[in-house]
């Protein structure tokens, strides 16, 4: 049950969000601690990137005017589907 922005009630115990996070991390096996650290670092960098972008006027980047069709029919290699999957999985929400 959530009481406020920084305090959670777990059963009859009141904990700050930081205390709960530390308790949850303390219960993780070492392999998951490494993943949790990577996730926390990603969240921190992403947050800072978004704050910087918002402070500088947003995420808008003007188009270059160069057509993506200039590459049509020029693919060389056998990994086209893998590359398309990579592009699709890394796209942001538009």
MOKALIN-V979641 format. One record per backbone hydrogen bond with DSSP energy under -0.5 kcal/mol. NH is the residue of the N-H (numbers start at 0). CO is the residue of the C=O. Records with the same first field share a line. If there is no record, write none. Layout:
NH=CO  CO
This chain:
2=6
3=6
7=14
8=0
9=7  12
10=8
12=9
14=7
16=5
19=15
20=16
21=17
22=18
23=19
24=20
25=21
26=22  23
27=24
31=28
32=28
33=29
34=30
35=31
36=32
37=33
38=34
39=35
40=36
41=37
42=38
43=39
44=40
45=41
46=42
47=43
48=44
49=45
50=46
51=47
52=48
53=49
54=50
55=51
56=53
57=52
69=66
70=67
71=68
73=70
82=78
83=79
84=80
85=81
86=82
87=83
88=84
89=85  86
90=86  87
